Amino acid sequence: MDRIVTIGHGFVAYKFVSQLKKTAPKLDTLWLDEYSDKKYPLPLLSQLVQSGERIENWPRLRAKLKVGFDNFLLQRGVKPILGRKIQVKASRKEVSILTNMGHNSYQFDRLVIIPRLEVYPPAYTPEEQVLIWPEQSCIQYLIDHVDELDDLVVVGNDLALVQVLLIAEKKFVWIREDKVFFEPELEFYLEEHLKEKGVELRRVDKIENWRTSLTQEEAKKLVIFSGHIGCDEKWSKNFGLDLDQEMAQVSQDLKPHLEDIFLMPLIQDRELFLLQYNDDYLSNLARRLAGSLIEDTEVGVDLMDMFLFQAGSRKFTKAGVSLNDAMQKGFEAEFVVCVGYEDLWEKNEYVAKMVVDRKTRQILGFQMAGADAARWTDLASVYINSQTKVDDILKDKFLARGLQTNPLQRLARMVIHKMDSGILGITPQELLESRRDGAEFFLLDVRSTREWEQARLPGAYNIPLNELKKRVMEIPRFTPLVIYSHGSGRAYEAARLLANMGAKQLYVIDGGYRLWPYLKDEEKKRVAYLFGGNQCTLCGL
């Protein structure tokens, strides 16, 4: 193999070409790219969204990012051959490009195509004039009219658009499908935070039914739809490829030559594609594809998902697999949830969830909501990629900044308690179903007396954690024990303490009192009847 030609744009194309040069310096590598008249191509738009910059500042930041990337390429000596039109003749293993110097043709042994992406309107878009995110016209409208965007209706599941509007401090109605982006505990926390920001969230079974959730007055507001991102069909046909929007099919002319032509799988039906179009994900993909070409092996695309959503001062992040995904993949999945504060002044609250394989004790997934969530998720991704065991996290000398706490070590300690002591985690839903089925248990609140007096679950008995040893005789010996605290941490410590004293049938409410209200409204109404006792003053139970 003598020459590999790459057709593509942006950071991922650079990363792939530079990786080829590094791993196989004797190869003749060429990088071809077409001029683009778009001010906000998707890779650049993704950087703007993730920057957290207000949308009115995007023109200045766009120019800065573009100049920065050009200088980056210049310093590293890896630049594309730019032209107006690229054509591929697969049967002749030839690619041509029209440049300012004329028409140039190059032979290739292998060709790598990084598809250009386009925004397509959703099927349910009405015919009247609307905005489709992230089309160029929509972005320009938002930039030019940011001060006027006070009454909006957002339709679709694209969190990138929601993030941009939240950073602009806009209030709007958000209509989305009845689906979750995070684990249920964090999803509750996200919805709670959106309400605080003035976002009215409405769910529909199918997004096509979005009109049914609007009043007559709301139907007159400006509507922004989430578009569909797919392969640019016009661009692909320019050089002989006949790709559909999802790249599921290729033309008959191309199929006989697929052993020499590679399409980088950027889309893969990924949820929330725009925000996930990040350098880390694409760099990893580029390295794998480069390695597969050098070693002549099939490229793997089952990469670890990392995701960041920013809503004001809160960041919502995830890395690795969810609990359901882990179970579907055949892992003996265990999890813990905790609520805590990122500093000793208790100013910034966080919610975090960790998924672990019981058999290997390795971390499989991590999700967090909080002001510093991105930093801890970055560290969690390192643990996941290196197949770290939870026991080793407690040995890690990684220190939190200043007087911050380390949520990863806290979760690790909790899940070790859970796995080693026979302690079982239980969700509010499972607890309600058990009581509904007639199960008897003792509900123990180990928060402080002050917390208990302010708000509590009906029927709970309060013994603060620091008094548990001397008051243990107040707990029934042969009745299943369900323990909760504010955010699970103290509850697991109490359960471990009781387990060491010989107690059996120990359960902890994961997420604690803080996340109890994430149950649906109709389930809340049944709690007082099922538990008896006084109504909870905080969540209405």
C-alpha positions in Angstrom: 0.0 0.0 0.0 1.6 3.2 -1.2 -0.9 6.1 -1.1 -3.9 6.9 1.1 -6.0 9.8 0.1 -8.3 11.4 2.7 -11.3 13.6 1.8 -12.7 15.5 4.7 -12.9 18.7 6.7 -11.9 20.0 10.1 -10.2 18.6 13.2 -11.1 14.9 12.7 -9.6 14.9 9.2 -6.4 16.5 10.5 -6.3 13.9 13.4 -6.7 11.0 11.0 -4.0 12.2 8.6 -1.6 13.1 11.3 -2.1 9.7 12.9 -1.3 8.0 9.6 1.9 10.0 9.3 2.9 9.2 12.8 2.2 5.4 12.6 3.3 4.8 9.0 5.7 7.7 8.0 6.7 5.9 4.8 3.1 6.1 3.5 2.3 8.8 0.9 -0.7 10.5 2.5 -2.8 13.3 0.8 -5.6 15.3 2.4 -8.2 16.9 0.1 -10.8 19.4 1.2 -13.4 21.6 -0.5 -13.9 25.3 0.2 -17.1 25.9 2.2 -19.2 29.1 2.0 -21.0 28.2 5.2 -20.2 30.5 8.1 -21.2 27.9 10.7 -20.4 24.4 9.5 -21.5 21.7 12.0 -18.0 21.0 13.5 -17.5 24.7 14.2 -21.0 25.1 15.5 -20.5 22.3 17.9 -17.4 24.1 19.3 -19.5 27.3 19.7 -22.2 25.5 21.6 -19.8 23.7 23.9 -17.9 26.9 24.6 -20.8 28.2 26.7 -20.5 31.6 25.0 -23.6 33.8 24.5 -25.0 33.6 21.0 -24.6 37.3 20.3 -20.8 36.8 20.7 -20.6 34.0 18.2 -19.4 36.0 15.1 -16.3 37.2 17.0 -15.7 33.7 18.5 -16.2 32.1 15.1 -13.5 34.1 13.5 -11.2 33.4 16.4 -11.8 29.6 16.2 -11.2 29.6 12.4 -8.0 31.6 12.6 -6.8 29.4 15.5 -7.4 26.2 13.6 -5.6 27.5 10.4 -2.6 28.5 12.6 -2.8 25.1 14.3 -2.4 23.4 10.9 0.3 25.7 9.7 2.4 25.1 12.8 2.1 21.3 12.4 2.8 21.2 8.7 -0.3 19.2 7.9 -2.6 21.1 5.6 -5.2 20.0 3.0 -5.2 20.6 -0.7 -8.2 23.0 -1.1 -10.4 23.0 -4.2 -13.8 23.8 -5.5 -14.9 20.4 -6.6 -13.8 16.8 -5.8 -14.6 13.9 -8.0 -13.9 10.2 -7.4 -13.7 7.5 -10.1 -13.7 4.4 -8.0 -13.1 1.9 -10.9 -9.9 3.7 -11.9 -8.8 4.4 -8.3 -8.5 8.1 -9.1 -9.6 11.3 -7.3 -9.5 14.8 -8.9 -9.8 18.2 -7.4 -10.3 21.6 -9.1 -7.9 24.1 -7.4 -6.8 27.7 -8.2 -3.9 26.1 -10.1 -6.2 24.0 -12.3 -7.5 20.5 -12.4 -5.3 17.9 -10.5 -5.8 14.2 -10.4 -4.3 11.7 -7.9 -4.2 7.9 -7.9 -4.9 6.1 -4.6 -4.5 2.7 -3.1 -7.0 3.4 -0.4 -9.5 6.3 -0.1 -11.0 7.5 3.2 -14.1 9.7 3.0 -15.2 11.8 6.0 -18.7 12.7 4.9 -20.0 16.2 5.0 -23.1 16.6 7.1 -26.3 18.6 6.3 -29.4 19.6 8.2 -32.7 18.3 6.9 -36.1 19.6 8.0 -38.2 17.2 10.1 -41.1 15.5 8.4 -43.6 17.2 10.7 -42.5 20.7 9.8 -45.5 22.9 8.7 -45.3 24.6 5.4 -45.4 28.2 6.8 -42.2 30.0 7.5 -40.4 28.4 10.5 -36.8 28.2 11.8 -35.0 24.9 11.5 -32.1 24.4 13.9 -29.2 24.2 13.2 -29.6 25.6 9.6 -27.5 28.7 8.8 -30.6 30.9 8.5 -31.8 29.8 12.0 -28.4 30.6 13.6 -28.2 34.0 11.9 -31.7 34.8 13.0 -30.9 33.9 16.6 -27.8 36.1 16.5 -29.6 39.1 14.9 -32.7 38.9 17.1 -31.4 37.6 20.4 -32.9 40.6 22.3 -36.4 39.9 20.8 -36.5 36.2 21.6 -38.8 36.3 24.7 -41.6 34.0 23.6 -40.6 30.8 21.8 -41.8 27.3 21.3 -39.0 24.7 20.8 -39.9 21.4 19.2 -37.6 18.4 19.2 -35.0 16.6 21.3 -31.9 18.6 20.4 -30.3 19.7 23.7 -27.9 21.9 21.9 -30.6 24.4 21.0 -32.0 24.3 24.5 -28.5 24.9 25.9 -28.0 28.0 23.6 -31.3 29.5 24.7 -30.6 28.9 28.4 -27.2 30.6 28.1 -29.1 33.5 26.5 -31.4 33.5 29.5 -34.5 33.0 27.4 -37.8 31.5 28.7 -39.6 29.1 26.3 -42.0 26.2 25.9 -40.0 23.0 25.1 -42.0 20.2 23.5 -40.1 16.9 23.3 -40.7 13.2 23.1 -41.4 11.2 26.3 -37.8 10.0 26.6 -34.9 10.5 28.9 -31.4 11.7 28.2 -29.9 10.7 31.6 -30.6 8.2 34.3 -34.0 8.8 36.0 -32.5 10.5 39.1 -30.6 13.0 37.0 -33.5 13.4 34.6 -35.6 14.6 37.5 -32.9 17.0 38.6 -32.6 18.3 35.0 -36.3 19.0 34.8 -36.3 20.7 38.1 -33.5 22.9 37.0 -35.2 23.8 33.7 -38.3 24.9 35.6 -36.2 27.2 37.7 -34.8 28.7 34.5 -38.3 29.4 33.2 -38.5 26.5 30.7 -41.9 24.9 30.5 -41.4 21.3 29.5 -44.1 19.3 27.8 -43.9 15.7 26.7 -45.7 14.1 23.8 -45.7 10.4 22.8 -44.7 11.2 19.3 -43.0 14.5 18.3 -45.3 14.7 15.3 -48.1 15.5 17.8 -46.4 18.6 19.1 -49.4 20.9 18.1 -51.7 19.1 20.5 -49.9 20.4 23.6 -50.2 24.1 22.7 -52.9 26.6 23.5 -54.3 28.9 20.8 -52.2 31.8 22.0 -49.0 29.7 22.2 -49.6 28.5 18.6 -49.0 32.0 17.4 -45.4 32.2 18.9 -42.2 31.7 16.9 -41.5 28.0 16.6 -38.0 26.5 16.2 -37.8 22.9 15.2 -34.8 20.5 15.7 -33.7 19.4 12.3 -32.3 16.1 11.3 -28.5 15.8 10.7 -27.4 13.4 8.0 -25.0 12.9 5.2 -25.0 15.7 2.6 -26.5 13.9 -0.4 -25.7 16.6 -3.0 -22.1 16.7 -1.8 -21.7 12.9 -2.0 -23.2 12.7 -5.5 -20.6 15.3 -6.7 -17.9 12.7 -6.5 -19.8 9.5 -7.5 -21.2 8.4 -4.2 -24.9 7.8 -3.7 -25.3 7.9 0.0 -28.6 8.3 1.8 -28.9 10.6 4.8 -28.0 7.8 7.3 -25.2 6.3 5.1 -27.0 3.0 5.3 -26.6 2.3 1.6 -24.0 3.0 -1.1 -24.3 3.1 -4.8 -23.9 -0.1 -6.8 -21.0 1.4 -8.7 -19.1 1.8 -5.4 -19.8 -1.6 -3.7 -17.2 -3.6 -5.8 -14.5 -1.2 -4.5 -15.4 -1.0 -0.9 -12.3 -2.9 0.2 -10.3 0.2 -0.9 -12.8 2.9 0.0 -13.7 3.7 3.7 -16.5 5.8 4.9 -15.9 7.2 8.4 -19.0 6.4 10.5 -19.7 9.7 12.0 -23.4 9.4 12.5 -24.4 5.8 13.6 -27.9 7.0 14.6 -26.3 8.7 17.6 -28.7 10.6 19.8 -28.1 14.4 20.2 -25.5 14.3 17.5 -24.5 17.9 17.5 -23.3 18.0 21.1 -21.5 14.7 20.8 -19.6 16.0 17.7 -16.6 16.7 20.0 -12.9 16.5 19.6 -12.4 13.6 22.1 -14.9 11.3 20.3 -13.7 12.1 16.8 -10.1 11.9 17.8 -10.7 8.4 19.2 -12.5 7.4 16.0 -9.8 8.8 13.8 -7.1 6.9 15.7 -9.0 3.6 15.4 -9.6 4.0 11.7 -6.0 4.9 11.1 -4.9 1.9 13.1 -7.3 -0.4 11.2 -5.9 0.7 7.8 -2.3 0.2 8.9 -2.9 -3.2 10.5 -5.5 -4.2 7.8 -8.1 -5.0 10.4 -11.8 -4.0 10.6 -12.4 -0.7 12.4 -14.4 -0.9 15.5 -16.9 2.0 16.3 -18.2 0.9 19.7 -16.7 3.8 21.5 -17.5 5.1 24.9 -20.1 7.8 25.0 -19.2 11.1 26.6 -21.8 13.8 26.8 -22.0 17.4 28.2 -25.1 19.6 28.6 -24.8 23.0 30.2 -27.8 24.7 31.7 -26.7 27.9 33.4 -24.5 27.1 36.4 -25.3 23.4 36.1 -23.6 20.9 33.9 -25.1 17.5 33.1 -22.6 15.0 32.0 -22.2 11.2 31.4 -19.6 8.7 30.4 -19.7 5.0 29.7 -23.0 3.0 29.8 -26.2 3.5 31.7 -27.6 0.9 34.1 -30.0 -0.5 31.6 -27.4 -0.7 28.9 -25.0 -2.5 31.2 -27.7 -5.1 32.1 -28.5 -5.6 28.4 -24.8 -6.2 27.7 -24.8 -9.0 30.2 -23.0 -7.3 33.1 -23.9 -8.0 36.7 -24.6 -4.3 37.1 -24.8 -2.6 40.5 -25.3 1.1 41.0 -25.3 3.8 43.6 -26.7 7.3 43.6 -25.8 10.2 45.9 -26.6 13.8 46.5 -24.1 16.1 48.1 -22.3 19.4 47.9 -19.2 20.2 45.9 -17.7 22.3 48.7 -17.8 22.5 52.5 -19.9 25.7 52.3 -22.8 23.7 50.8 -23.3 26.2 48.1 -23.3 23.9 45.0 -25.3 20.8 45.1 -24.6 17.8 42.9 -26.3 14.5 42.0 -24.2 11.6 40.8 -24.7 8.0 39.8 -22.1 5.2 39.3 -22.6 1.9 37.6 -20.3 -1.0 38.5 -19.9 -4.6 37.4 -20.3 -6.8 40.5 -18.2 -9.6 39.0 -15.1 -7.6 38.1 -15.8 -4.5 40.3 -14.9 -2.3 37.4 -16.6 1.0 36.7 -18.9 0.8 33.7 -20.6 4.2 33.7 -20.9 7.6 35.5 -23.4 10.4 35.3 -23.4 13.7 37.2 -25.2 17.0 37.5 -23.4 19.9 39.2 -21.3 23.0 38.6 -18.1 21.0 38.3 -19.6 17.9 36.7 -17.5 18.0 33.6 -14.3 17.8 35.5 -15.3 14.7 37.5 -16.8 13.0 34.4 -13.5 13.5 32.6 -11.8 11.7 35.5 -14.5 9.0 35.5 -13.9 8.4 31.8 -10.2 7.7 32.5 -11.3 5.2 35.2 -13.8 3.6 32.7 -11.3 3.4 29.8 -8.6 1.9 32.1 -11.0 -0.6 33.6 -10.4 0.7 37.1 -11.9 -1.2 40.0 -13.8 0.8 42.6 -11.5 -0.4 45.3 -8.6 1.4 43.6 -10.4 4.7 43.5 -10.2 5.0 47.2 -6.4 4.5 46.9 -6.1 7.2 44.3 -4.2 10.3 45.5 -6.2 12.6 43.2 -7.2 15.6 45.3 -10.2 17.9 45.0 -9.6 21.6 44.6 -9.6 23.6 47.7 -12.2 22.4 50.1 -14.2 20.5 47.5 -15.3 16.9 48.0 -14.5 14.0 45.6 -17.9 12.5 44.5 -16.1 9.6 42.8 -14.5 8.4 46.0 -17.8 8.9 47.8 -19.7 6.8 45.3 -16.9 4.2 45.3 -17.1 3.9 49.1 -20.9 3.6 48.9 -20.9 0.9 46.2 -18.3 -1.1 48.2 -20.5 -1.0 51.2 -23.4 -2.1 49.1 -21.5 -5.1 47.4 -19.6 -6.3 50.4 -22.2 -6.1 53.2 -25.2 -7.6 51.4 -26.8 -4.2 51.5 -29.5 -3.7 48.8 -30.3 -0.4 47.1 -34.0 0.3 46.5 -35.7 3.0 44.4 -38.8 4.8 45.6 -40.8 3.0 43.0 -39.7 -0.4 44.3 -40.4 0.6 47.9 -43.9 1.7 47.0 -44.5 -1.5 45.1 -43.3 -3.6 48.1 -45.7 -1.7 50.5 -48.5 -2.1 47.9 -47.9 -5.8 47.9 -48.2 -5.9 51.7 -44.5 -6.0 52.7 -43.7 -5.0 56.2 -40.5 -2.9 56.9 -39.1 -0.4 59.3 -38.4 3.0 57.7 -35.3 4.6 59.4 -34.3 8.2 58.8 -30.7 8.8 59.8 -30.6 12.5 59.1 -30.2 15.0 61.9 -33.1 15.8 64.1 -33.3 19.3 62.6 -33.6 17.9 59.1 -36.2 15.4 60.2 -38.4 18.0 61.9 -38.3 20.2 58.7 -39.5 17.4 56.3 -39.6 13.6 56.3 -41.2 10.6 54.6 -44.5 9.5 56.2 -44.0 6.8 58.8 -40.3 7.3 59.2 -38.5 6.8 62.6 -35.6 9.2 63.2 -32.2 8.1 64.7 -29.4 10.4 63.6 -26.3 8.6 62.3 -24.1 9.8 65.2 -26.6 8.4 67.7 -27.1 5.0 65.9 -24.8 2.9 68.0 -26.3 3.9 71.4 -29.9 3.7 70.1 -29.7 0.5 68.1 -32.1 -1.3 70.5 -34.9 1.0 69.2 -34.7 -0.8 65.9 -36.8 -4.0 65.4 -34.5 -7.0 65.1 -36.5 -9.3 62.7 -38.1 -6.7 60.4 -36.6 -5.6 57.0 -35.0 -2.2 57.5 -35.2 0.5 54.9 -32.8 3.4 55.5 -32.6 6.8 54.0 -30.7 10.1 54.4 -30.6 13.3 52.5 -28.6 11.9 49.6 -27.7 8.2 50.4 -24.2 8.8 51.8 -25.1 8.6 55.5 -27.7 5.9 54.8 -25.0 3.6 53.4 -22.7 4.3 56.4 -25.6 3.4 58.7 -26.3 0.2 56.8 -22.7 -0.8 56.9 -22.6 -0.1 60.6 -25.7 -2.2 61.3 -24.5 -5.0 59.0 -21.3 -5.2 61.1 -23.5 -5.6 64.2 -25.3 -8.6 62.6 -28.3 -6.9 61.1 -29.9 -8.6 58.0 -32.3 -7.5 55.3 -30.9 -4.0 54.9 -32.1 -1.7 52.2 -31.1 1.9 51.3 -33.2 4.3 49.3 -30.8 5.3 46.5 -30.8 9.1 46.0 -32.2 9.6 49.5 -34.8 12.1 50.5 -33.5 14.7 48.0 -34.5 12.6 45.0 -37.7 11.0 46.3 -40.0 13.4 44.4 -38.8 12.1 41.0 -41.8 9.7 41.1 -44.7 10.5 38.8 -47.5 12.6 40.2 -50.0 9.8 40.4 -47.6 7.7 42.4 -47.0 10.6 44.8 -50.7 10.8 45.6 -50.7 7.1 46.7 -47.8 7.5 49.1 -49.7 9.0 52.0 -52.2 6.2 51.8 -49.6 3.5 51.5 -47.3 4.7 54.3 -49.8 6.4 56.6 -48.6 9.1 59.0 -48.2 12.8 58.4 -47.8 14.5 55.0 -44.3 15.4 54.0 -43.9 19.2 54.1 -41.3 19.3 51.4 -42.6 17.2 48.5 -46.2 17.0 49.4 -46.1 13.3 50.3 
